[in-house]
């Protein structure tokens, strides 16, 4: 198996010099210390990540990774599997939520089809990789072969390379794949040694009986997989093509010093795989929102992550991250453009 170097080599660390300079600047801006809350923290983190005294997230690269899941054979989704391919076309035609947000935010958007059961015609803006016609049924056999895992990780790393070449200051990854909340929950259970009943959620709209069945399917998958916690083994056994590609993109961005704004449950699980493989990758991540999926809290806690928003969203596609992006832009504007006490002739607090 040939893996991207970002999987096998630790990413660089953010630049402490610029981070410390940003902290010093925040201390002299015309406001009580800490009064802008998380916006101050975001600006400081971005300064260190970008190695810049004036952090900016004007140039944003969004990539949506799509793939089908063999576990749909177990009846774990409220939507038919052909919706994956149909949504790829919707992304390309500009009708999906993330398509609307990308236009609104003036962000670059690309769609990568890793492999669907229903063939997708050639579409402008869609990279048709078709590594496999979806994954195998993870409840009864490994979801992906070693070659498929490697190809998906490389596809994500290639996206990170394109983002770097385009001068991206921030990366957002999104997902599309009917059945992928089951896959993500199985991955999270294996990595966190959690029970299926704790992490299984409604996904596309399952009722209580549907969620119970979903947990039973995940439980069978975990029994088949066993106790192996190695990130690559877990990814191959229980993962999805789009989740593996997201993992590759996250590690690839960290390797190229591009901060990542993490979306909801699916992308957070990909981030967890990335962090378990390369712990330093955690220092390149910002977390956009808390998903309505019940398993998301456990995944966030495992990475000591506090998301910026809690809006009850659970759409995927990178939509929650896109909604949170203006907060990062506000953090940068405030950090860069506010006056200092000395510059504005305003008295600072007494020592």
C-alpha positions as CSV (number, residue, x, y, z in Angstrom):
1,X,0.0,0.0,0.0
2,X,1.4,3.4,-1.0
3,X,0.3,6.2,1.3
4,X,0.7,9.9,1.0
5,X,3.7,11.3,3.0
6,X,1.2,13.4,5.0
7,X,-0.1,10.1,6.5
8,X,3.4,8.9,7.4
9,X,5.1,12.1,8.4
10,X,4.1,14.6,11.2
11,X,2.9,18.0,10.0
12,X,4.7,21.2,11.0
13,X,3.8,23.1,14.1
14,X,2.1,26.5,13.9
15,X,4.5,29.5,14.3
16,X,4.7,30.4,18.0
17,X,6.4,33.7,17.2
18,X,3.4,35.0,15.3
19,X,1.0,33.5,17.8
20,X,2.7,35.4,20.6
21,X,2.7,38.6,18.6
22,X,-1.0,38.2,18.1
23,X,-1.5,37.7,21.8
24,X,0.4,40.9,22.5
25,X,-1.6,42.8,19.9
26,X,-4.9,41.6,21.4
27,X,-3.8,42.9,24.8
28,X,-3.5,46.5,23.5
29,X,-6.6,46.8,21.3
30,X,-9.3,49.2,22.4
31,X,-11.4,46.7,24.4
32,X,-11.3,45.0,27.8
33,X,-9.0,41.9,27.6
34,X,-11.0,38.9,26.5
35,X,-14.2,40.9,25.7
36,X,-14.4,39.5,22.2
37,X,-14.3,36.0,23.6
38,X,-13.6,33.2,21.1
39,X,-13.0,35.7,18.3
40,X,-9.8,36.7,19.9
41,X,-8.7,33.0,20.2
42,X,-9.5,32.3,16.6
43,X,-7.5,35.3,15.4
44,X,-4.5,34.3,17.5
45,X,-4.6,30.7,16.3
46,X,-4.9,31.8,12.7
47,X,-1.9,34.1,13.1
48,X,0.3,31.2,14.3
49,X,-1.0,28.8,11.6
50,X,-0.6,31.3,8.8
51,X,2.7,32.7,10.1
52,X,1.3,36.2,9.6
53,X,0.7,39.3,11.7
54,X,-2.4,39.9,9.7
55,X,-4.3,36.6,9.4
56,X,-6.9,36.3,6.7
57,X,-9.4,33.8,5.4
58,X,-10.5,35.5,2.2
59,X,-9.2,32.7,0.0
60,X,-11.2,29.6,0.9
61,X,-11.1,26.2,-0.8
62,X,-14.1,24.0,-0.3
63,X,-14.0,20.4,-1.5
64,X,-17.0,18.0,-1.3
65,X,-16.1,14.3,-1.3
66,X,-18.8,11.8,-2.3
67,X,-19.0,8.0,-2.2
68,X,-21.6,5.3,-1.6
69,X,-21.7,2.7,1.3
70,X,-22.3,-1.0,1.0
71,X,-23.8,-1.0,4.5
72,X,-27.0,0.5,2.9
73,X,-27.8,-3.1,2.1
74,X,-28.7,-3.4,5.8
75,X,-31.5,-0.8,5.5
76,X,-29.9,1.8,7.7
77,X,-31.0,4.9,5.7
78,X,-34.3,6.7,5.2
79,X,-33.1,7.7,1.7
80,X,-32.3,5.5,-1.3
81,X,-28.7,5.0,-2.3
82,X,-29.1,6.7,-5.7
83,X,-29.5,10.0,-3.9
84,X,-25.7,10.2,-3.6
85,X,-25.2,10.5,-7.4
86,X,-28.2,12.8,-7.7
87,X,-26.7,15.1,-5.1
88,X,-23.4,15.2,-6.9
89,X,-25.3,16.6,-9.9
90,X,-27.1,19.0,-7.6
91,X,-23.7,20.3,-6.3
92,X,-22.5,20.8,-9.9
93,X,-25.7,22.6,-10.9
94,X,-25.4,25.0,-7.9
95,X,-28.6,23.9,-6.1
96,X,-27.2,22.4,-2.9
97,X,-26.8,24.3,0.3
98,X,-23.0,24.2,0.1
99,X,-23.2,25.4,-3.5
100,X,-25.3,28.4,-2.4
101,X,-22.9,29.2,0.5
102,X,-19.8,28.9,-1.7
103,X,-21.2,31.5,-4.1
104,X,-22.2,33.7,-1.2
105,X,-18.8,33.5,0.4
106,X,-16.9,33.8,-2.9
107,X,-15.1,30.5,-2.1
108,X,-13.7,27.9,-4.5
109,X,-15.8,24.8,-4.7
110,X,-14.9,21.4,-6.2
111,X,-16.6,18.0,-6.0
112,X,-14.8,14.7,-6.0
113,X,-16.7,11.5,-6.8
114,X,-14.8,8.7,-5.1
115,X,-17.3,6.1,-6.2
116,X,-21.1,5.7,-6.5
117,X,-23.3,2.7,-7.2
118,X,-25.3,4.7,-9.7
119,X,-23.0,6.1,-12.5
120,X,-22.7,9.9,-12.6
121,X,-22.4,11.6,-15.9
122,X,-19.5,13.9,-16.6
123,X,-20.3,17.3,-15.0
124,X,-18.4,20.5,-14.9
125,X,-16.7,21.0,-11.5
126,X,-16.9,17.3,-10.6
127,X,-13.7,15.2,-10.5
128,X,-14.8,11.6,-11.4
129,X,-12.4,9.3,-9.7
130,X,-14.7,6.3,-9.2
131,X,-12.2,4.3,-7.1
132,X,-14.9,1.7,-6.6
133,X,-18.7,1.6,-7.0
134,X,-19.1,2.3,-3.3
135,X,-17.7,0.4,-0.3
136,X,-18.4,-3.2,0.7
137,X,-20.9,-3.9,3.5
138,X,-18.9,-3.2,6.7
139,X,-21.3,-5.3,8.8
140,X,-20.0,-8.5,7.1
141,X,-16.6,-7.7,5.6
142,X,-14.0,-4.9,5.4
143,X,-15.4,-1.8,3.8
144,X,-12.3,-1.1,1.6
145,X,-9.3,-2.9,0.2
146,X,-5.9,-1.5,1.0
147,X,-5.6,-0.2,-2.5
148,X,-8.9,1.6,-2.2
149,X,-7.9,3.2,1.2
150,X,-4.6,4.4,-0.3
151,X,-6.3,5.8,-3.4
152,X,-8.9,7.7,-1.3
153,X,-6.2,9.1,1.0
154,X,-4.2,10.2,-2.0
155,X,-7.3,11.8,-3.5
156,X,-7.7,13.9,-0.4
157,X,-4.0,14.8,-0.4
158,X,-4.2,15.9,-4.0
159,X,-7.0,18.3,-3.1
160,X,-4.8,19.8,-0.4
161,X,-2.1,20.2,-3.0
162,X,-4.5,22.0,-5.3
163,X,-5.7,24.2,-2.5
164,X,-2.1,25.1,-1.6
165,X,-1.3,25.9,-5.3
166,X,-4.3,28.2,-5.4
167,X,-3.1,30.1,-2.4
168,X,-5.9,28.9,-0.1
169,X,-5.8,30.5,3.4
170,X,-8.4,28.0,4.8
171,X,-9.8,24.6,3.8
172,X,-13.4,23.3,4.3
173,X,-14.1,19.7,3.5
174,X,-17.7,18.3,3.1
175,X,-19.2,14.9,2.6
176,X,-21.9,13.3,0.6
177,X,-22.8,9.6,0.9
178,X,-26.1,7.9,1.8
179,X,-25.3,5.7,4.8
180,X,-22.3,7.6,5.9
181,X,-23.5,8.4,9.4
182,X,-23.5,4.6,10.1
183,X,-20.0,4.4,8.7
184,X,-18.8,7.4,10.7
185,X,-20.4,6.1,13.9
186,X,-18.7,2.7,13.4
187,X,-15.4,4.4,13.0
188,X,-15.8,6.6,16.0
189,X,-16.9,3.6,18.1
190,X,-13.8,1.7,17.2
191,X,-11.4,4.6,17.8
192,X,-13.1,5.7,21.1
193,X,-14.0,2.2,22.4
194,X,-17.6,3.4,22.6
195,X,-20.8,1.4,22.2
196,X,-22.9,1.6,19.1
197,X,-26.0,2.6,21.0
198,X,-24.2,5.7,22.3
199,X,-23.1,7.0,18.9
200,X,-25.8,5.9,16.5
201,X,-28.1,8.7,15.5
202,X,-31.0,9.4,13.1
203,X,-28.8,10.4,10.1
204,X,-31.2,11.2,7.3
205,X,-34.3,11.0,9.5
206,X,-34.6,7.5,11.1
207,X,-37.2,7.0,13.8
208,X,-36.3,5.3,17.1
209,X,-36.8,1.8,15.7
210,X,-34.5,2.8,12.8
211,X,-31.8,4.1,15.1
212,X,-32.0,0.9,17.1
213,X,-31.5,-1.2,14.0
214,X,-28.6,1.0,12.9
215,X,-26.9,0.5,16.3
216,X,-27.4,-3.3,15.9
217,X,-25.7,-3.2,12.5
218,X,-22.8,-1.1,13.8
219,X,-22.5,-3.6,16.7
220,X,-22.1,-6.4,14.3
221,X,-19.5,-4.5,12.4
222,X,-17.5,-3.8,15.6
223,X,-17.6,-7.5,16.6
224,X,-16.3,-8.4,13.1
225,X,-13.6,-5.8,13.3
226,X,-12.3,-6.7,16.7
227,X,-10.0,-4.6,19.0
228,X,-7.6,-3.2,16.5
229,X,-7.4,0.6,17.1
230,X,-4.7,1.4,14.4
231,X,-6.2,4.3,12.4
232,X,-5.4,2.7,9.0
233,X,-6.8,-0.6,10.0
234,X,-10.0,1.0,11.4
235,X,-10.3,3.2,8.3
236,X,-10.1,0.2,5.9
237,X,-12.3,-2.0,7.9
238,X,-15.1,0.4,8.8
239,X,-14.6,3.5,6.8
240,X,-15.9,5.1,3.6
241,X,-14.2,6.4,0.5
242,X,-15.2,9.9,1.2
243,X,-14.2,9.7,4.8
244,X,-10.8,8.4,3.9
245,X,-10.4,11.2,1.3
246,X,-11.4,13.8,3.9
247,X,-8.8,12.3,6.3
248,X,-6.2,12.6,3.5
249,X,-7.2,16.2,2.8
250,X,-7.0,17.2,6.5
251,X,-3.6,15.7,6.9
252,X,-2.5,17.1,3.5
253,X,-3.6,20.6,4.5
254,X,-1.8,20.4,7.9
255,X,1.3,19.3,6.0
256,X,1.0,22.4,3.8
257,X,0.3,24.8,6.6
258,X,-3.4,25.4,5.6
259,X,-5.8,25.7,8.5
260,X,-8.9,23.5,8.3
261,X,-12.4,24.5,9.4
262,X,-14.1,21.2,10.4
263,X,-17.7,20.7,9.6
264,X,-20.1,18.4,11.5
265,X,-20.2,14.7,12.5
266,X,-18.8,13.0,9.4
267,X,-15.9,15.4,8.9
268,X,-15.2,15.4,12.6
269,X,-14.8,11.6,12.5
270,X,-12.4,12.0,9.6
271,X,-10.5,14.6,11.7
272,X,-10.4,12.1,14.6
273,X,-8.8,9.5,12.3
274,X,-6.3,12.2,11.1
275,X,-5.4,13.2,14.7
276,X,-5.1,9.6,15.9
277,X,-2.6,9.1,13.0
278,X,-0.8,12.4,13.4
279,X,-1.6,14.2,16.8
280,X,0.0,17.5,15.7
281,X,-2.7,17.8,13.0
282,X,-5.1,18.9,15.9
283,X,-3.2,22.2,16.0
284,X,-4.4,23.0,12.4
285,X,-8.1,22.5,13.1
286,X,-11.0,24.9,13.9
287,X,-14.4,23.4,14.7
288,X,-17.4,25.1,13.1
289,X,-20.5,23.7,14.8
290,X,-22.0,21.1,17.0
291,X,-24.1,18.7,14.9
292,X,-27.5,17.4,15.8
293,X,-26.1,13.8,15.5
294,X,-25.7,12.5,19.1
295,X,-22.3,10.9,18.4
296,X,-20.7,14.3,17.6
297,X,-20.3,15.3,21.2
298,X,-18.1,12.3,21.9
299,X,-16.0,12.9,18.9
300,X,-15.5,16.6,19.8
301,X,-14.6,15.7,23.4
302,X,-12.0,13.3,22.2
303,X,-10.2,16.1,20.4
304,X,-10.9,18.7,23.2
305,X,-12.8,20.8,20.7
306,X,-15.3,23.5,21.4
307,X,-17.2,24.4,18.2
308,X,-18.1,28.0,17.4
309,X,-21.8,27.4,16.7
310,X,-24.7,25.2,17.9
311,X,-27.6,25.5,15.5
312,X,-28.9,22.0,15.4
313,X,-27.6,21.5,11.9
314,X,-26.9,18.0,10.6
315,X,-26.9,18.4,6.8
316,X,-23.3,17.7,6.1
317,X,-21.8,18.9,2.8
318,X,-19.6,21.3,4.7
319,X,-22.6,23.5,5.2
320,X,-22.1,24.1,8.9
321,X,-18.5,25.2,8.3
322,X,-19.6,27.5,5.6
323,X,-22.1,29.1,7.9
324,X,-19.3,29.6,10.5
325,X,-16.8,31.1,8.1
326,X,-18.0,34.7,8.5
327,X,-17.1,34.4,12.2
328,X,-13.5,33.7,11.3
329,X,-13.5,36.6,8.8
330,X,-14.9,38.8,11.6
331,X,-12.1,37.6,13.9
332,X,-9.5,38.5,11.4
333,X,-11.0,41.9,10.6
334,X,-11.2,42.9,14.3
335,X,-7.7,41.7,15.0
336,X,-6.2,43.5,12.0
337,X,-8.1,46.7,11.9
338,X,-9.0,47.7,15.5
339,X,-7.0,50.6,16.9
340,X,-4.7,50.2,19.9
341,X,-5.2,52.3,23.0
342,X,-2.1,54.3,22.3
343,X,-3.0,54.8,18.6
344,X,-6.5,55.9,19.4
345,X,-5.6,58.1,22.4
346,X,-7.8,56.0,24.6
347,X,-6.8,55.4,28.2
348,X,-6.0,51.8,29.0
349,X,-7.1,50.1,32.3
350,X,-5.0,51.1,35.3
351,X,-2.2,48.8,36.3
